[in-house]
Amino acid sequence: MCSMECFGDQYRGCGHYVRIYQTGITYDCNRPNCKLSAAHMHKTAKNCGCNMEFSDHRRVRNLFQTKCEACLEYEGGGSDEYGRRAGRHW
């Protein structure tokens, strides 16, 4: 699978990687079953079932020893705005 370079924050408390931005630099996997690769075997086919998504080539910008914001919000129950649905209860 071809990959695209991205920068993000690594949280050791929960193990999550939060992507901040992509640089646009791509890395070719040279596999024949990857549609994004230069070595793709179905060059003229319109509807082949080959992979069409980039994976993340992760670069760590910041390394935190805590959990990410989403995990802290989940553990704390979150606020009323996110913790329960607004509107009618059927």
C-alpha positions in Angstrom: 0.0 0.0 0.0 1.4 3.4 -0.9 1.8 5.9 1.9 1.6 9.6 2.3 3.7 11.4 4.9 1.8 13.1 7.7 2.8 14.8 11.0 0.9 14.3 14.2 1.0 13.9 17.9 1.7 10.5 19.6 0.0 9.9 23.0 1.7 7.1 25.1 -1.0 7.1 27.7 -3.6 5.5 25.3 -1.3 4.7 22.3 -3.3 6.9 19.8 -1.7 8.9 17.0 -3.6 12.1 16.1 -2.8 13.3 12.6 -2.3 17.1 12.4 -1.5 17.6 8.7 -0.3 15.8 5.5 2.8 17.0 3.7 1.8 15.7 0.3 5.0 13.6 0.0 4.1 10.1 -1.2 6.0 6.8 -1.0 5.4 4.2 -3.8 5.0 0.6 -2.6 5.8 -0.8 -6.1 3.1 -3.5 -5.7 1.1 -4.6 -8.8 -2.2 -4.7 -6.8 -2.0 -1.1 -5.6 -3.8 1.4 -7.9 -1.7 4.3 -6.7 1.6 2.6 -7.5 3.6 3.0 -10.7 3.8 -0.8 -10.9 0.0 -1.2 -11.0 -1.0 -4.1 -13.3 -4.4 -2.8 -14.5 -3.3 0.5 -15.9 -6.2 0.8 -18.4 -9.0 -0.8 -16.4 -11.6 1.6 -15.0 -13.1 -0.6 -12.3 -10.4 -2.8 -10.9 -10.6 -3.9 -7.3 -7.1 -2.7 -6.3 -6.4 -0.5 -3.3 -7.1 3.2 -3.9 -6.2 4.7 -0.5 -2.9 6.0 0.9 -1.8 4.7 4.3 -0.1 7.1 6.8 3.6 7.4 6.8 3.6 8.7 10.3 6.1 11.3 11.6 5.7 12.3 15.3 5.7 16.0 15.9 5.0 15.9 19.7 5.2 12.9 22.1 2.9 13.1 25.1 2.9 10.8 28.1 -0.8 11.4 28.7 -3.9 10.1 27.0 -5.4 12.0 24.1 -8.3 14.4 24.4 -10.8 12.0 23.0 -9.9 9.3 25.6 -9.9 11.8 28.5 -13.3 13.0 27.4 -14.6 9.4 27.1 -13.3 8.5 30.6 -14.7 11.6 32.2 -18.1 11.2 30.7 -17.8 14.3 28.6 -20.0 17.4 28.9 -23.8 17.4 28.5 -23.4 18.5 25.0 -21.6 15.4 23.9 -22.6 12.9 26.5 -26.3 12.7 25.7 -28.6 13.2 22.7 -30.5 16.5 22.6 -34.1 16.5 21.6 -37.0 14.1 22.3 -36.6 10.8 24.2 -38.9 8.2 22.7 
